[in-house]
Amino acid sequence: MWQLIGVLAELERSLISERTRAGVKAAQRRGVKFGRKVKLTPEQIDHARRLIHEGEARQYVADLLNVGRSTLYRALAASA
């Protein structure tokens, strides 16, 4: 009896997984973007790089752009 219940649970789990994958693919075909939105646009990153090059403090630039200092560092490193 318990084996039968276990088999049914496995079957249901695999069906859920297949439906989820199909839903994600359908959403991607419709143009839905997945993942976290970017905090800084390329223009903002260029502006931040110019300000830092001109001598502004990195914390001031991060505050100006409404992001954390580590987010600023990450964005500058990724676009370098």
ZADRENBA-219107 format. One record per residue (C-alpha): residue number from 1; residue in one letter; chain; x, y, z. Coordinates in nm, 2 decimals, always signed. Example, Ala and Ser with C-alpha at 12.3 -4.5 7.8 and 13.67 -1.06 7.14 Angstrom:
<rs>
R    n  res  chain    east   north      up
R    1    a      A   +1.23   -0.45   +0.78
R    2    s      A   +1.37   -0.11   +0.71
</rs>
This chain:
<rs>
R    n  res  chain    east   north      up
R    1    m      A   +0.00   +0.00   +0.00
R    2    w      A   +0.28   +0.24   +0.10
R    3    q      A   +0.47   +0.16   -0.22
R    4    l      A   +0.17   +0.25   -0.43
R    5    i      A   +0.13   +0.58   -0.25
R    6    g      A   +0.50   +0.65   -0.31
R    7    v      A   +0.48   +0.58   -0.68
R    8    l      A   +0.17   +0.81   -0.72
R    9    a      A   +0.36   +1.08   -0.53
R   10    e      A   +0.66   +1.05   -0.76
R   11    l      A   +0.43   +1.06   -1.07
R   12    e      A   +0.25   +1.37   -0.95
R   13    r      A   +0.59   +1.54   -0.87
R   14    s      A   +0.72   +1.47   -1.22
R   15    l      A   +0.40   +1.60   -1.38
R   16    i      A   +0.43   +1.92   -1.18
R   17    s      A   +0.79   +1.96   -1.29
R   18    e      A   +0.70   +1.91   -1.66
R   19    r      A   +0.41   +2.16   -1.64
R   20    t      A   +0.64   +2.42   -1.47
R   21    r      A   +0.91   +2.38   -1.74
R   22    a      A   +0.65   +2.41   -2.02
R   23    g      A   +0.51   +2.72   -1.85
R   24    v      A   +0.85   +2.88   -1.83
R   25    k      A   +0.93   +2.81   -2.19
R   26    a      A   +0.59   +2.95   -2.30
R   27    a      A   +0.65   +3.27   -2.10
R   28    q      A   +1.00   +3.31   -2.25
R   29    r      A   +0.85   +3.28   -2.60
R   30    r      A   +0.61   +3.56   -2.51
R   31    g      A   +0.91   +3.77   -2.41
R   32    v      A   +0.88   +3.76   -2.03
R   33    k      A   +1.22   +3.84   -1.87
R   34    f      A   +1.33   +3.63   -1.58
R   35    g      A   +1.56   +3.73   -1.30
R   36    r      A   +1.63   +4.04   -1.11
R   37    k      A   +1.62   +4.38   -1.28
R   38    v      A   +1.94   +4.57   -1.32
R   39    k      A   +2.00   +4.85   -1.07
R   40    l      A   +2.21   +5.07   -1.30
R   41    t      A   +2.18   +5.15   -1.67
R   42    p      A   +2.49   +5.17   -1.88
R   43    e      A   +2.45   +5.55   -1.89
R   44    q      A   +2.45   +5.56   -1.51
R   45    i      A   +2.76   +5.34   -1.49
R   46    d      A   +2.94   +5.57   -1.74
R   47    h      A   +2.83   +5.88   -1.53
R   48    a      A   +2.96   +5.71   -1.21
R   49    r      A   +3.29   +5.62   -1.38
R   50    r      A   +3.33   +5.99   -1.48
R   51    l      A   +3.25   +6.12   -1.13
R   52    i      A   +3.50   +5.88   -0.97
R   53    h      A   +3.77   +5.97   -1.23
R   54    e      A   +3.71   +6.34   -1.14
R   55    g      A   +3.78   +6.26   -0.78
R   56    e      A   +3.44   +6.21   -0.62
R   57    a      A   +3.42   +5.97   -0.33
R   58    r      A   +3.27   +5.63   -0.42
R   59    q      A   +3.02   +5.64   -0.14
R   60    y      A   +2.90   +5.98   -0.26
R   61    v      A   +2.85   +5.84   -0.61
R   62    a      A   +2.67   +5.54   -0.48
R   63    d      A   +2.44   +5.76   -0.27
R   64    l      A   +2.38   +5.98   -0.57
R   65    l      A   +2.26   +5.68   -0.77
R   66    n      A   +2.06   +5.53   -0.49
R   67    v      A   +2.26   +5.21   -0.47
R   68    g      A   +2.50   +5.05   -0.23
R   69    r      A   +2.87   +5.09   -0.26
R   70    s      A   +2.91   +4.72   -0.34
R   71    t      A   +2.65   +4.74   -0.61
R   72    l      A   +2.85   +5.03   -0.76
R   73    y      A   +3.17   +4.83   -0.75
R   74    r      A   +3.01   +4.53   -0.91
R   75    a      A   +2.86   +4.74   -1.19
R   76    l      A   +3.19   +4.91   -1.26
R   77    a      A   +3.38   +4.58   -1.26
R   78    a      A   +3.12   +4.41   -1.49
R   79    s      A   +3.13   +4.69   -1.75
R   80    a      A   +3.51   +4.73   -1.75
</rs>
